[in-house]
Amino acid sequence: MTLEDSTLWLLTETGARLDYEAFTLVNLSFGGMCVRTSARLQKGDERRFMIGLPSPLGSSVAVKARICWESPSGVGKRHLGAEFVESSIGWLGSDENESE
């Protein structure tokens, strides 16, 4: 699904400090997302994100996602595809544990 009113932040912990960087959420599915950014993330990186979803979903979701692919997206920007490894809500995230 494409969510124009959604917000997305990359969360980085440094000791007791929590920093965040805004990303552009291009699209979102149950298993992952595509983002547009200039951040220096690499394929294979696992990072924590906070996704703010608009109504009717209307909630914030904390996820851990693994960068799976990248492609150029204009000067200094890239599209990154990420699969969800963990999620704070049950309907969004990896389905590897569904059979457990």
C-alpha positions in Angstrom: 0.0 0.0 0.0 1.1 3.6 -0.6 0.7 5.9 2.4 1.3 9.5 1.5 0.5 10.7 5.1 2.8 8.2 6.8 5.9 9.1 8.5 9.1 7.1 8.9 12.1 7.6 11.2 15.4 5.7 11.4 16.2 5.2 15.1 19.8 5.1 16.3 20.8 4.5 19.9 24.2 5.9 21.1 24.5 5.0 24.7 21.5 6.6 26.5 20.8 8.9 23.6 18.2 8.1 20.9 18.6 9.9 17.6 16.2 9.8 14.7 16.3 10.7 11.0 13.3 11.2 8.8 13.0 9.0 5.7 10.4 9.1 2.8 8.2 6.0 2.9 7.5 5.1 -0.7 5.4 2.0 0.0 4.6 -0.5 2.7 3.5 -4.1 2.7 2.9 -6.7 5.5 6.4 -8.0 5.0 8.5 -4.9 4.2 8.8 -1.4 2.9 10.5 0.8 0.3 12.1 4.1 1.4 13.8 7.0 -0.4 16.8 8.4 1.4 20.3 9.8 1.2 21.3 7.8 4.4 24.3 5.5 4.1 22.6 2.2 4.7 23.9 -0.9 3.0 22.4 -4.2 1.8 22.3 -6.5 4.8 22.1 -3.8 7.5 19.5 -4.4 10.2 18.1 -1.2 11.7 15.2 0.0 13.9 12.5 2.3 12.4 9.3 3.9 13.7 6.4 4.1 11.2 3.6 6.5 11.9 0.5 5.2 10.1 -2.5 7.5 9.2 -6.2 6.7 9.7 -7.9 4.3 9.5 -4.8 2.3 10.8 -3.8 5.3 13.0 -1.0 3.9 15.1 2.8 4.0 15.4 4.7 0.8 14.7 8.3 0.0 15.8 10.0 -2.4 13.4 13.4 -3.9 12.9 14.1 -4.2 9.2 16.9 -5.7 7.0 18.0 -3.8 3.9 17.6 -6.2 0.9 18.1 -4.1 -2.2 18.9 -0.6 -3.4 18.6 1.5 -6.6 19.4 5.1 -7.5 16.6 7.6 -7.1 17.8 11.0 -8.3 20.9 13.1 -7.3 22.2 11.9 -3.9 19.1 9.7 -3.2 18.4 6.0 -3.3 15.5 3.7 -3.0 16.0 1.0 -0.4 13.9 -2.1 0.0 13.7 -3.6 3.5 12.1 -6.7 4.9 10.7 -6.7 8.4 12.5 -8.9 10.9 10.6 -7.8 14.0 7.4 -5.7 14.6 5.6 -4.2 17.6 2.3 -5.3 16.1 1.3 -8.8 15.0 -0.1 -8.1 11.5 3.1 -6.4 10.2 6.3 -8.2 9.9 8.0 -11.5 9.1 5.7 -14.5 8.8 8.5 -17.0 9.6 7.1 -17.6 13.1 3.5 -18.2 11.9 3.8 -22.0 12.2 5.1 -21.9 15.8 
